[in-house]
Amino acid sequence: MAAPSSGGMTVDELLALPVAIDLDTANRALCIGRSTGYGLAKTGQYPVTVLRLGNAYRVVTSDLLKLLGVGGVGPVRPPVGTGEGHGLCA
């Protein structure tokens, strides 16, 4: 079992999250109460980007992981010295 992260979820739980999550799950990861989380989202002050889809709020998991410093989330770089077929222009 993984040690708990600084939020309310373990690192393994955070890494197993889908691409986008509901606001309640993001609140749990950040140890933010439901009312506080929804209040921050409504005023545009939530610590990561919140998408409003109809009546639902969604948080992009990669933004949340970056904020928490979990999983080395960042741009993927191609391996050095892979030779031809990399699809990049010189």
KAVENZI-V371992 format. One record per backbone hydrogen bond with DSSP energy under -1.0 kcal/mol. NH is the residue of the N-H (numbers start at 0). CO is the residue of the C=O. E is the energy in kcal/mol with one decimal. If there is no record, write none. Layout:
# KAVENZI-V371992
nh: [NH/NH]
co: [CO/CO]
e: [E/E]
This chain:
# KAVENZI-V371992
nh: [4/7/10/13/14/15/16/20/25/26/27/28/29/31/36/37/38/39/40/41/42/43/44/50/52/55/57/58/60/63/64/65/66/67/69]
co: [8/27/2/9/10/11/13/58/21/22/23/24/25/26/32/33/34/35/36/37/38/40/39/57/55/52/50/20/18/59/60/61/62/63/64]
e: [-1.8/-1.3/-1.1/-2.3/-2.6/-1.2/-1.3/-2.7/-1.9/-2.9/-2.0/-2.2/-1.8/-3.0/-2.9/-2.6/-2.3/-2.7/-2.3/-2.5/-1.5/-1.0/-2.8/-3.5/-3.1/-2.1/-2.6/-2.9/-2.8/-1.6/-2.8/-2.2/-2.2/-2.0/-2.5]
